[in-house]
């Protein structure tokens, strides 16, 4: 069953023009969580970070867990979409934008944590290298400063990567509306007319961004992992962390993408666009990442155990059979034992199946980050100063707020921008149905003449 | 005037002499305006003792022995806490101390995570001194606000004070001129402070002992605190 181009436009623009009462209810609920998180942060800023559960020697816990978790989720988008674009995977077309949006929002949320976790968050701007009367630069040897640059580069890059392919869609909205909407979308579409020259430039820009964003994405999570690997802390100081974190990030990113797509499919009635085949393909990717994740964990754990270094073994045993063992084995279940059979058996790799597997993975990957940070910090070298950690309501409220915030941003975005790239879908449709004989000569030529014709 | 050799401040801790009285802990609190955090916070693990006496128990009841190890910032020459600070709040001074600029600290707590000895302390709340305790604050030491990391400074204010006094008297700093609060208050004189670059100093003499060892030396942090191994237990029946 193929839809006509006009039908596609109508279907995908519907969320922009029709808003049900249910949407406002959802926004209000999510907004309440965000406000609660913000209030908790204000309370923390006013009272002192002591309202968190962190204590010596566990100086990082939920804060940095959430930081790494959200930065990991952000790898859903840009990286997956860039790889699929470069690999010219045709099934990517309805998926790319949902994925790229996750990146921008998850990255913004993740990047918040290094600021709100500071003892004195109002001084966070000291990380910016600017000419000041004190004549002090940030310390470029510190992995936190590397983080600052890596995350900002990635944020700028992924915003560009997201917005470039939106321009023709914004122009489409502009042409379909009147009044204030026309003015707003007119500004956003940057004078897009769909001329051959503009199409050609857009293609070039997207191609450059797709190539450039991959090393940036890989470097971001590598540098995040180096926040840990650079410090001489048992089970942190490891060369495996860079690739381990990148693989984990893509793993959790794909899972988040599957969940987001399932929600969009249901809530925005996109059943004809986000089809079982998309969930099946992403499910296979998730399966591969699950195996890769298991390989990394196994390699990390085996080398530590075989090396039998006393300070590392203290951390090792506390996660394998000590206080953190329940969390560890839950993680193994969520990240491997649960998703592996679901995703490996074709009959189970349905939409519901992949969503269940993905929920496991998102939870498991959150636990993984927690288990990297807290057991190591609480079992450093000197047994006299071993410690423990328990979160307080402030940390939990802030964390819940970030999940609600992510959903809220996503909901609002889907009201302002077609969540599925309309023009890319049409290009794919044209290609497949062979409407134009020169389709084989390449996308650039095809898209050149396409848009004006479809506008009518 | 010929250039003076750079100082290398160091402390020797004689474990044979330490009896775990914790006078050093009290002296350190008084000297350095270290806040007391209260029972509840201390139970959580937020007590701030720049100087602590770690206790290790050995043997089975009733034949139990207690080992005391006074532990404070090891002032490492290759300190893991320093490079990780994004704002240079923790930095290396010319005299080999691990400096901590409170005003520069934004509270990432990365330094405390990187410290293998867990000897850095964080102000989770603004410190409070109930009246009349506020009158005993040492005017030579700044009081730290919420969100700032702090740790043993080798009583840098006393080092500077002794240098100024020596300059006023137009003389060189002598061995023993500088006494950190802990060393000054140690009844059995288990703590000795001085310049390791001066071969004639008491610290240098003790550091040459074959009992000399350093805490977690294998990590390569090159601490400036030298421990003299406890040998007295080895007399008698234990070999």
Interface residues (C-beta under 8 A of the other chain):
Chain A: X47 X48 X49 X50 X54 X55 X56 X57 X59 X60 X114 X117 X118 X119 X120 X121 X123 X124 X126 X127 X136 X138 X139 X141 X142 X143 X144 X145 X148 X227 X230 X231 X232 X233 X377 X380 X381 X382 X384 X385 X387 X388
Chain B: X41 X44 X45 X46 X54 X55 X56 X71 X80 X83 X84 X85 X86 X87 X88 X104 X105 X106 X107 X108 X109 X110 X112 X113 X114 X116 X117 X118 X121 X122 X123 X124 X125 X126 X145 X146 X147 X148 X149 X215 X216 X219 X221
